[in-house]
Amino acid sequence: MRVAVTGGGGFLGSHLCEALLRRGDSVVCLDNFSTGDPENIAHLLSDPAFEFHHADVSVSVEVAGRVDAVAHLASPASPPDYLRQPLETLAVGSRGTENALRLALRHDARFILASTSEIYGDPLVHPQEEAYWGNVNSIGPRSVYDEAKRYAEAVSAAYRRTHGVDVGIARIFNTYGPRMRPHDGRVVSSFITQALTGEPLTVYGDGTQTRSFCYVDDLVRGLLALLDSSELGPFNLGNPVERTVTELAEIVLEMTGSASEVKYHPLPVDDPVRRRPVITRARDVLGWEPETDITEGLRRTVAYFASEPERLGASAAAIRGGQDETVPLAAATAPAAPSQTIPAPATAATGVATGSPASGG
Ligand SMILES: NC(=O)c1ccc[n+]([C@@H]2O[C@H](COP(=O)([O-])OP(=O)(O)OC[C@H]3O[C@@H](n4cnc5c(N)ncnc54)[C@H](O)[C@@H]3O)[C@@H](O)[C@H]2O)c1
């Protein structure tokens, strides 16, 4: 199978590309590295089954030759990223999704969308089943992401109804693992970075808000199961084990042996208080469920972070004092190179500004 993966240079996308190659598929990876990192796919470039195109999928999604499936993952995903790139986030969720759907339509290909638990907004029901329609503030700061993904789901479902495109939708809940950027503003990466560099762990609110954390390998198995099916879903893909943010901080402190203290900051606007997926549908229909427990997943993630001490130090400075997710961040992403050539992994800009305390990645 030849699979086009948009956002393949990002955290989840690079793991998906790897998993596809491992099972014998060919991959065409499209990315503009607005939030991704060439390093994520540097080790795949020598594989003849892997092809990379530097492309902004909000402008177009062109792939020469046959395409059997399209996995549309391109989108800023962490709050600092989408708050810094509000219009780009709306564009990739809307025009980018339409471009990716048209590619699938042209090739009669399977299409899967990386949607998000954020489409439930600040949920009024708990835990969240797919039948819940959500509680989203359409004009709040996070709406650029939430509403873009809601539109992406709507247009994907409409392409299935109108054009018969074989669409499947994954609603991904918090996922963590190696290749998260240390200063991307997500709670797992922030805590590990802070613990390993002796900085205080920043907890928003009183720390009783919950999240469910899914290890990346489990999530990628779920995406593959969806890709291989012809189900629309939507499917919640996440770990149903709920943890408070304070609990996570304690696990990270214990695992790293860090003496960092925990500091509390005001809860950001529209930050959901509780999140936990019901995964019965994914279990019954796709035969999928997470297998990696949090201790093992965190152990692998901590090992990855600890292997990059220089990057960690720079990132710790960037998130020092708390990364307020509600403030649009001033630090601009380095403009992406316009060419379609493969950037040299060692020297290419990562699109990440680490110098400013305001930069979230
Ligand atoms: N990681 C999670 O916990 C999580 C949770 C819910 C949903 N998701 C979804 O999964 C997908 C991947 O998330 P991630 O965590 O890997 O984030 P990421 O930022 O690491 O990856 C996103 C990738 O998309 C690329 N991209 C963004 N806009 C683009 C554009 N216009 N053209 C081409 N490439 C573009 C970025 O450069 C990056 O490589 C996203 O769609 C995100 O919304 C992730």
The ligand as an ORCA input file, in Angstrom:
! r2SCAN-3c Opt
* xyz 0 1
  N      -0.365     14.589     20.152
  C      -1.569     14.590     20.640
  O      -1.758     14.367     21.834
  C      -2.770     14.857     19.753
  C      -4.033     14.879     20.351
  C      -5.138     15.116     19.544
  C      -4.999     15.285     18.189
  N      -3.760     15.263     17.641
  C      -3.672     15.495     16.187
  O      -2.705     14.665     15.603
  C      -2.020     15.364     14.566
  C      -0.510     15.323     14.819
  O      -0.236     15.946     16.066
  P       1.234     15.971     16.692
  O       1.063     15.867     18.149
  O       2.075     15.010     15.967
  O       1.656     17.473     16.367
  P       2.980     18.020     15.638
  O       2.899     19.497     15.704
  O       4.174     17.349     16.156
  O       2.751     17.521     14.155
  C       1.962     18.196     13.215
  C       2.720     18.239     11.907
  O       1.931     18.903     10.922
  C       2.791     19.762     10.194
  N       1.976     20.827      9.604
  C       1.246     21.765     10.242
  N       0.630     22.564      9.349
  C       1.012     22.130      8.121
  C       0.712     22.539      6.798
  N      -0.101     23.589      6.547
  N       1.259     21.859      5.766
  C       2.082     20.797      5.996
  N       2.390     20.349      7.236
  C       1.854     21.011      8.276
  C       3.768     20.290     11.226
  O       4.948     20.829     10.674
  C       4.035     19.014     12.039
  O       5.101     18.264     11.500
  C      -2.588     16.778     14.538
  O      -3.547     16.856     13.529
  C      -3.218     16.921     15.895
  O      -4.306     17.813     15.865
  C      -2.640     15.067     18.389
*
